[in-house]
């Protein structure tokens, strides 16, 4: 378990729900760092269909990058994807559980989760696999958060409204400005 004064905020939600843009904007607002989704970098350079071991390798590297970024964070660190997304991705694609993801969720809970509602238009890109399944994945993420009794807020709206919704949730949860 990570022991730090930095509050780690995970941004999770279905693909094409604005996680990366929101992570970047929150980091700018709070003058701190954010950890991009490593899967994009990994899969873009893979050159073949991904396997179970690739998904695990992606999340191990994601974790390494997060641990490194903590050294340079200022009060908050925003993480664009985390182990709940990895768990759901793995179980959805390979139709089986992976102890690694359950272990990491239980041992390294984030201080707060921002769960993005799939209320933005879905945008195709070569790495996205699930058009029309936003609500399905949103509900799955929400159920995991609730099963683990993890603190979260649902983020909705587009553009600046989405950012303001996230900021309001952070202010309320952490009693900060």
Secondary structure in CASP SS format (residue, H / E / C, confidence):
PFRMAT SS
TARGET T0000
AUTHOR 0000-0000-0000
METHOD secondary structure of the structure
MODEL  1
X C 1.00
X C 1.00
X C 1.00
X C 1.00
X C 1.00
X C 1.00
X E 1.00
X E 1.00
X E 1.00
X E 1.00
X E 1.00
X E 1.00
X E 1.00
X C 1.00
X C 1.00
X C 1.00
X C 1.00
X C 1.00
X H 1.00
X H 1.00
X H 1.00
X H 1.00
X H 1.00
X H 1.00
X H 1.00
X H 1.00
X H 1.00
X H 1.00
X H 1.00
X C 1.00
X C 1.00
X C 1.00
X E 1.00
X E 1.00
X E 1.00
X C 1.00
X C 1.00
X H 1.00
X H 1.00
X H 1.00
X H 1.00
X H 1.00
X H 1.00
X H 1.00
X C 1.00
X C 1.00
X C 1.00
X C 1.00
X C 1.00
X C 1.00
X C 1.00
X H 1.00
X H 1.00
X H 1.00
X H 1.00
X H 1.00
X H 1.00
X H 1.00
X H 1.00
X H 1.00
X H 1.00
X H 1.00
X H 1.00
X H 1.00
X H 1.00
X H 1.00
X H 1.00
X H 1.00
X H 1.00
X H 1.00
X C 1.00
X C 1.00
X C 1.00
X C 1.00
X C 1.00
X E 1.00
X E 1.00
X E 1.00
X E 1.00
X E 1.00
X C 1.00
X C 1.00
X H 1.00
X H 1.00
X H 1.00
X H 1.00
X H 1.00
X H 1.00
X H 1.00
X H 1.00
X H 1.00
X H 1.00
X H 1.00
X H 1.00
X C 1.00
X C 1.00
X C 1.00
X C 1.00
X H 1.00
X H 1.00
X H 1.00
X H 1.00
X H 1.00
X H 1.00
X H 1.00
X H 1.00
X H 1.00
X C 1.00
X C 1.00
X C 1.00
X C 1.00
X E 1.00
X E 1.00
X E 1.00
X E 1.00
X E 1.00
X C 1.00
X C 1.00
X C 1.00
X C 1.00
X C 1.00
X C 1.00
X C 1.00
X C 1.00
X C 1.00
X C 1.00
X C 1.00
X C 1.00
X C 1.00
X C 1.00
X C 1.00
X C 1.00
X C 1.00
X H 1.00
X H 1.00
X H 1.00
X H 1.00
X H 1.00
X H 1.00
X H 1.00
X H 1.00
X H 1.00
X H 1.00
X H 1.00
X H 1.00
X H 1.00
X H 1.00
X C 1.00
X C 1.00
X C 1.00
X C 1.00
X E 1.00
X E 1.00
X E 1.00
X E 1.00
X C 1.00
X C 1.00
X C 1.00
X H 1.00
X H 1.00
X H 1.00
X H 1.00
X H 1.00
X H 1.00
X H 1.00
X H 1.00
X H 1.00
X H 1.00
X H 1.00
X H 1.00
X H 1.00
X H 1.00
X H 1.00
X H 1.00
X C 1.00
X C 1.00
X C 1.00
END
